[in-house]
Amino acid sequence: MKAIRRLTVRTVLPEPLRGLEELVLNLRWSWHEETLDLFRSVDPGLWESARQDPVRLLGEVSAARLAALADDRRFLRRLDAALDDLRDYLTAPRWYQSQDAAGGPQSIAYFSPEYGLTAALPQYSGGLGILAGDHLKTASDLGVPIIGVGLLYRHGYFSQSLSPDGWQLEHYPAVDPNGLPLTLLRDPGADGDPVRVAIGLPEGRTLTAQVWVAQVGRVPLLLLDSDVEENDQAARDVTDRLYGGGTDHRLLQEMLLGIGGVRAIRAYCRISGQPEPEVFHTNEGHAGFLGLERIRELVDEHGLSFDEALEAVRAGTVFTTHTPVPAGIDRFPRELIHKHFGGSAGTSSVPVDRVLALGEENYEDGDRTVFNMAVMGMRLGQRVNGVSRLHGVVSREMFGGLWGGFDLDEVPIGSITNGVHAETWVAREVLDLVARETPAAMPGHGWESALDVPEHEIWRARRTLRERLVLDARRRLRESWRQRGASEAEMSWIADALDPDVLTIGFARRVPSYKRLTLMMRDPERLRALLLDPERPVQIVIAGKAHPADEGGKRLIQDIVRFADSEDVRHRIVFLPDYDIALGQMMVAGCDVWMNNPLRPLEACGTSGMKAALNGGLNLSIRDGWWDEWYDGQNGWAIPSADGLSDPDRRDQLEAAALYELIAEHVSVMFYDRDGAGLPRRWLEMVKHTLATLGPKVVSTRMLRDYVRQLYTPAARSARAMAADDYAGARQLAAWKQRVVKAWPGVAVDHVESAGEESPHVGQELVVRAVVNLGELNPADVAVEAVYGRVDESDAIVSPSYRELPAGEAENSRVRYVGEVPLDRTGPFGYSVRVVPQHPLLASRTELGLVALPPAPMGMTNGDLR
């Protein structure tokens, strides 16, 4: 008989071992090697069979073993030392505490639909979650006061296996929160009852959730769980699985994450005494409804109007977009939004028409029938960023319509390139080599010391990691083939699968079509030749999951599995099912080369190649995401991309041919070119260069410092300016915006002229005069700018510069502006004039999307400067 409910019964530890529970309940153990060593020593065999999950370990270890450890003085000394180290880590000042305390926020709320922290907490599906997990770990290491918010999925993401013919199968193992390193948030003021947050639904229904807390070092992560008895079955199922269910189900998850998440933070801060967040960071659009809840709070509790509350919320909100693919953005039917935010479910504080306007695609080529979560996130966030420099460019192109008549370069979407948490992803052997010279500097600094590490030591470490991957791959292969129904006799070949001395290429990621899992199979015979080359063989380790609803992705997996099943090559190419953090750690450490061949520019950033680089791997990649930014010719190889081709089949053919040639003529040649000591000197030079130059860039400490300096601190200052004196700033800005938007149609550039155009020379100044009709506005409401620079053949100004023109005499609403433009470059030169709104509380002059330009071709000078 099958159980109808799964429970985890925790062990009762002997008193001397009670400190183990404190260690288990702080996820710092997931990246702290000394604590992991302590857990391993409890029972080494059980530790491995429990998949390095300390909760499972302590739940299954025998009473006799616990009794022996309770009497083991050496173990108890190690336990005390680990506890002291953790407590010191949690309380000692860190990087953030050394910064300007008055400038940075006292608290930051970070919302994400998934978090990849450890394989023991399966609440992630891919890169978004892994990035969110690394963000929290790094915040803990740096002392950045973040509170994370997410959902607790009772089935998490699916476990992957393969059918006998290589088709992906999904399994959703039930997750019992009591068997995870979590604690239930309880209210001491309510006799210790669990905290409940609730959101209203249509037809008078209520969605209620309890709050679990995962302690990620210094950072609390609040996970909302709707599986509570107050809910009906449909409501209990809202947090059943990550990215599961249909459109209605997904909307309820995102409402609970955003609206319920804000309410959970309020309860947590009240109970814990931590400061309320000044900055709210929305990691992709899934949590965008948090802005609506904050608007409701300000309207109901502070008496602000919707517009005034919107300005206060925007000032302290950061929105990060993670996708360059429109299909990757959540869109809901407008009628569904109306159902959940209007009628009986609506409130006067947040009118449904204002909600719908926030997510409306009211720009050219927009779909007027949908509600776009990313668009709402950008309208609710004063600061928006992509996750690599190239992704910033793509995002400005995707969303530029939100900012009207401005050039794409001025669209206020910046970029902070992702990074990875070194202590999670870098093998101990590599950290020991690089940190040996400067141990106190890790992680984030000291990577340049790799240049001083003897090459034979790097080669020995790389061989150790490659062998570890081979052994783990054989174990996983055997397990997978057994699940597919193979007999022991049919699996004898696995004992010799892969070779710890063969060039090993890794490819692991989600399997949407644009990532092109099967590009390597474009010419199967050429791939076979690479794998079976008698002098320079190559082996490839592959992993990845397709979304359960993505039949095309599943077919790609089946294609690669069928090829890898071929008897002649199966010892050289393997597909390892159930890609997760543990497998990812093994692969990025053990592979010599990390391969990535997406359709450019559809990879927002991609971080697996960063992890490989930090382990001494070299990248072989299309110049997309982060690799476009930091490839320097000496840290790997760039696969040429045929971006301009309209024929996708021809493009794949050309890029696959380039991939084969790079592997055959460059990668494998350099790997197998050994000196008298058996060392590939040129290869190792590239490895050392990669560690020394990429190391400081790709670590998440660099990333989070960028967030603090470029986004969090400015957002906190803006939020304070809005909130001061009972939100006087928000009230003022909202009134000013309403006045400017209403009056803007009356703003016009009536006349532009210049002096000094005859025979201009470099170093001279061009005097520009403009007459602007401000209509009902005042000169203080606008900035009049000269826009100038090199022009192309169509007279478009390329990479323009801007200089504000001072206001002069005025006649009624017409104001004369005069200023000088430097002629600082030779060749074709042009200028124009524009009018933009300005206010000290705006983050940028493009914020309103309003600009007034002279009628073409007025004001254009196009002449060669000498």
Secondary structure as the mmCIF struct_conf table of DSSP 4:
data_model
#
loop_
_struct_conf.conf_type_id
_struct_conf.id
_struct_conf.beg_label_comp_id
_struct_conf.beg_label_asym_id
_struct_conf.beg_label_seq_id
_struct_conf.end_label_comp_id
_struct_conf.end_label_asym_id
_struct_conf.end_label_seq_id
BEND BEND1 ILE A 4 ARG A 5
HELX_RH_3T_P HELX_RH_3T_P1 GLU A 15 LEU A 17
TURN_TY1_P TURN_TY1_P1 ARG A 18 ARG A 18
HELX_RH_AL_P HELX_RH_AL_P1 GLY A 19 VAL A 24
TURN_TY1_P TURN_TY1_P2 LEU A 25 LEU A 25
STRN STRN1 ASN A 26 ASN A 26
HELX_RH_3T_P HELX_RH_3T_P2 LEU A 27 TRP A 31
HELX_RH_AL_P HELX_RH_AL_P2 GLU A 33 VAL A 42
HELX_RH_AL_P HELX_RH_AL_P3 PRO A 44 SER A 49
TURN_TY1_P TURN_TY1_P3 ALA A 50 GLN A 52
HELX_RH_AL_P HELX_RH_AL_P4 PRO A 54 GLU A 60
BEND BEND2 VAL A 61 VAL A 61
HELX_RH_AL_P HELX_RH_AL_P5 ALA A 63 ALA A 70
TURN_TY1_P TURN_TY1_P4 ASP A 71 ASP A 71
HELX_RH_AL_P HELX_RH_AL_P6 ARG A 73 THR A 91
BEND BEND3 ALA A 92 ALA A 92
HELX_RH_3T_P HELX_RH_3T_P3 TRP A 95 SER A 98
BEND BEND4 GLN A 99 GLN A 99
TURN_TY1_P TURN_TY1_P5 ALA A 101 GLY A 103
BEND BEND5 GLY A 104 GLY A 104
BEND BEND6 GLN A 106 GLN A 106
STRN STRN2 ILE A 108 PHE A 111
BEND BEND7 PRO A 113 PRO A 113
STRN STRN3 TYR A 115 TYR A 115
BEND BEND8 LEU A 117 LEU A 117
TURN_TY1_P TURN_TY1_P6 ALA A 119 ALA A 120
BEND BEND9 LEU A 121 LEU A 121
STRN STRN4 GLN A 123 GLN A 123
BEND BEND10 GLY A 126 GLY A 126
HELX_RH_AL_P HELX_RH_AL_P7 GLY A 127 LEU A 142
TURN_TY1_P TURN_TY1_P7 GLY A 143 GLY A 143
STRN STRN5 ILE A 146 LEU A 151
BEND BEND11 ARG A 154 HIS A 155
BEND BEND12 TYR A 157 TYR A 157
HELX_LH_PP_P HELX_LH_PP_P1 PHE A 158 PHE A 158
STRN STRN6 SER A 159 LEU A 162
TURN_TY1_P TURN_TY1_P8 PRO A 164 ASP A 165
BEND BEND13 GLY A 166 GLY A 166
STRN STRN7 GLN A 168 HIS A 171
HELX_RH_3T_P HELX_RH_3T_P4 PRO A 177 GLY A 179
BEND BEND14 LEU A 180 PRO A 181
STRN STRN8 THR A 183 LEU A 184
STRN STRN9 ARG A 186 ASP A 187
HELX_RH_3T_P HELX_RH_3T_P5 PRO A 188 ALA A 190
TURN_TY1_P TURN_TY1_P9 ASP A 191 GLY A 192
STRN STRN10 ASP A 193 PRO A 194
HELX_LH_PP_P HELX_LH_PP_P2 VAL A 195 VAL A 195
STRN STRN11 ARG A 196 GLY A 200
HELX_RH_3T_P HELX_RH_3T_P6 PRO A 202 GLY A 204
STRN STRN12 THR A 206 VAL A 216
TURN_TY1_P TURN_TY1_P10 GLY A 217 ARG A 218
STRN STRN13 VAL A 219 ASP A 225
BEND BEND15 VAL A 228 VAL A 228
TURN_TY1_P TURN_TY1_P11 GLU A 229 GLU A 230
BEND BEND16 ASN A 231 ASN A 231
HELX_RH_AL_P HELX_RH_AL_P8 GLN A 233 ARG A 236
HELX_RH_3T_P HELX_RH_3T_P7 ASP A 237 THR A 239
BEND BEND17 ASP A 240 ARG A 241
TURN_TY1_P TURN_TY1_P12 LEU A 242 TYR A 243
BEND BEND18 GLY A 245 GLY A 245
HELX_RH_AL_P HELX_RH_AL_P9 THR A 247 MET A 255
HELX_RH_PI_P HELX_RH_PI_P1 LEU A 256 GLY A 260
HELX_RH_AL_P HELX_RH_AL_P10 GLY A 261 SER A 272
HELX_LH_PP_P HELX_LH_PP_P3 GLN A 274 PRO A 277
BEND BEND19 GLU A 278 GLU A 278
STRN STRN14 VAL A 279 ASN A 283
BEND BEND20 GLU A 284 GLU A 284
HELX_RH_3T_P HELX_RH_3T_P8 GLY A 285 ALA A 287
TURN_TY1_P TURN_TY1_P13 GLY A 288 PHE A 289
HELX_RH_AL_P HELX_RH_AL_P11 LEU A 290 HIS A 302
HELX_RH_AL_P HELX_RH_AL_P12 PHE A 306 ALA A 315
TURN_TY1_P TURN_TY1_P14 GLY A 316 GLY A 316
STRN STRN15 THR A 317 THR A 320
BEND BEND21 PRO A 324 PRO A 324
HELX_RH_3T_P HELX_RH_3T_P9 PRO A 326 GLY A 328
BEND BEND22 ILE A 329 ILE A 329
STRN STRN16 ARG A 331 PRO A 333
HELX_RH_AL_P HELX_RH_AL_P13 ARG A 334 PHE A 341
BEND BEND23 GLY A 342 GLY A 342
HELX_RH_3T_P HELX_RH_3T_P10 GLY A 343 ALA A 345
BEND BEND24 SER A 348 VAL A 350
HELX_RH_AL_P HELX_RH_AL_P14 VAL A 352 LEU A 358
TURN_TY1_P TURN_TY1_P15 GLY A 359 GLY A 359
STRN STRN17 GLU A 360 GLU A 360
BEND BEND25 TYR A 363 TYR A 363
TURN_TY1_P TURN_TY1_P16 GLU A 364 ASP A 365
TURN_TY1_P TURN_TY1_P17 ARG A 368 THR A 369
STRN STRN18 VAL A 370 ASN A 372
HELX_RH_AL_P HELX_RH_AL_P15 MET A 373 LEU A 380
BEND BEND26 GLN A 382 GLN A 382
STRN STRN19 ARG A 383 GLY A 386
BEND BEND27 VAL A 387 SER A 388
HELX_RH_AL_P HELX_RH_AL_P16 ARG A 389 PHE A 399
HELX_RH_3T_P HELX_RH_3T_P11 GLY A 400 TRP A 403
TURN_TY1_P TURN_TY1_P18 GLY A 404 GLY A 405
BEND BEND28 PHE A 406 PHE A 406
HELX_RH_3T_P HELX_RH_3T_P12 LEU A 408 GLU A 410
BEND BEND29 VAL A 411 PRO A 412
STRN STRN20 ILE A 413 SER A 415
STRN STRN21 VAL A 420 VAL A 420
HELX_RH_AL_P HELX_RH_AL_P17 ALA A 422 TRP A 425
BEND BEND30 VAL A 426 VAL A 426
HELX_RH_AL_P HELX_RH_AL_P18 ARG A 428 ALA A 435
BEND BEND31 ARG A 436 GLU A 437
HELX_RH_3T_P HELX_RH_3T_P13 PRO A 439 ALA A 441
TURN_TY1_P TURN_TY1_P19 MET A 442 GLY A 444
BEND BEND32 HIS A 445 HIS A 445
HELX_RH_3T_P HELX_RH_3T_P14 TRP A 447 ASP A 452
BEND BEND33 VAL A 453 VAL A 453
HELX_RH_AL_P HELX_RH_AL_P19 GLU A 455 GLN A 483
TURN_TY1_P TURN_TY1_P20 ARG A 484 GLY A 485
TURN_TY1_P TURN_TY1_P21 GLU A 488 GLU A 488
HELX_RH_3T_P HELX_RH_3T_P15 ALA A 489 ASP A 496
BEND BEND34 ALA A 497 LEU A 498
TURN_TY1_P TURN_TY1_P22 PRO A 500 ASP A 501
BEND BEND35 VAL A 502 VAL A 502
STRN STRN22 LEU A 503 ALA A 508
BEND BEND36 ARG A 509 ARG A 509
HELX_RH_3T_P HELX_RH_3T_P16 SER A 513 LYS A 515
TURN_TY1_P TURN_TY1_P23 LEU A 517 THR A 518
HELX_RH_3T_P HELX_RH_3T_P17 LEU A 519 MET A 521
BEND BEND37 ARG A 522 ASP A 523
HELX_RH_AL_P HELX_RH_AL_P20 PRO A 524 LEU A 531
TURN_TY1_P TURN_TY1_P24 LEU A 532 LEU A 532
BEND BEND38 PRO A 534 ARG A 536
STRN STRN23 VAL A 538 ALA A 543
TURN_TY1_P TURN_TY1_P25 PRO A 548 ALA A 549
HELX_RH_AL_P HELX_RH_AL_P21 GLU A 551 ALA A 564
TURN_TY1_P TURN_TY1_P26 ASP A 565 ASP A 565
TURN_TY1_P TURN_TY1_P27 GLU A 567 ARG A 572
STRN STRN24 ILE A 573 PHE A 575
BEND BEND39 PRO A 577 ASP A 578
HELX_RH_AL_P HELX_RH_AL_P22 ILE A 581 GLY A 590
BEND BEND40 ASP A 592 ASP A 592
STRN STRN25 VAL A 593 ASN A 596
TURN_TY1_P TURN_TY1_P28 ARG A 600 PRO A 601
BEND BEND41 ALA A 604 ALA A 604
HELX_RH_AL_P HELX_RH_AL_P23 SER A 608 LEU A 614
TURN_TY1_P TURN_TY1_P29 ASN A 615 GLY A 616
STRN STRN26 LEU A 618 ILE A 622
BEND BEND42 ARG A 623 ARG A 623
HELX_RH_AL_P HELX_RH_AL_P24 GLY A 625 TRP A 630
BEND BEND43 GLY A 633 ASN A 635
STRN STRN27 GLY A 636 ILE A 639
HELX_LH_PP_P HELX_LH_PP_P4 PRO A 640 PRO A 640
TURN_TY1_P TURN_TY1_P30 ASP A 643 GLY A 644
BEND BEND44 SER A 646 SER A 646
HELX_RH_AL_P HELX_RH_AL_P25 PRO A 648 LEU A 662
HELX_RH_PI_P HELX_RH_PI_P2 ILE A 663 VAL A 667
HELX_RH_AL_P HELX_RH_AL_P26 SER A 668 TYR A 672
TURN_TY1_P TURN_TY1_P31 GLY A 676 ALA A 677
BEND BEND45 GLY A 678 GLY A 678
HELX_RH_AL_P HELX_RH_AL_P27 ARG A 681 VAL A 698
STRN STRN28 VAL A 699 VAL A 699
HELX_RH_AL_P HELX_RH_AL_P28 SER A 700 TYR A 707
HELX_RH_PI_P HELX_RH_PI_P3 VAL A 708 TYR A 712
HELX_RH_AL_P HELX_RH_AL_P29 THR A 713 ALA A 743
HELX_RH_3T_P HELX_RH_3T_P18 TRP A 744 GLY A 746
STRN STRN29 ALA A 748 ALA A 755
BEND BEND46 GLU A 758 SER A 759
TURN_TY1_P TURN_TY1_P32 VAL A 762 GLY A 763
STRN STRN30 GLU A 765 ASN A 773
TURN_TY1_P TURN_TY1_P33 GLY A 775 GLU A 776
HELX_RH_3T_P HELX_RH_3T_P19 PRO A 779 ASP A 781
STRN STRN31 VAL A 782 ARG A 790
STRN STRN32 VAL A 791 VAL A 791
TURN_TY1_P TURN_TY1_P34 GLU A 793 SER A 794
HELX_LH_PP_P HELX_LH_PP_P5 ALA A 796 ALA A 796
STRN STRN33 ILE A 797 ILE A 797
BEND BEND47 VAL A 798 SER A 799
STRN STRN34 SER A 801 GLU A 804
HELX_LH_PP_P HELX_LH_PP_P6 LEU A 805 PRO A 806
STRN STRN35 ALA A 807 GLU A 811
TURN_TY1_P TURN_TY1_P35 ASN A 812 SER A 813
STRN STRN36 ARG A 814 PRO A 822
BEND BEND48 ARG A 825 ARG A 825
STRN STRN37 GLY A 827 PRO A 837
TURN_TY1_P TURN_TY1_P36 PRO A 840 LEU A 841
BEND BEND49 ALA A 843 ALA A 843
TURN_TY1_P TURN_TY1_P37 ARG A 845 LEU A 848
STRN STRN38 ALA A 852 ALA A 852
HELX_LH_PP_P HELX_LH_PP_P7 PRO A 854 PRO A 855
TURN_TY1_P TURN_TY1_P38 ALA A 856 GLY A 859
STRN STRN39 GLY A 863 LEU A 865
#
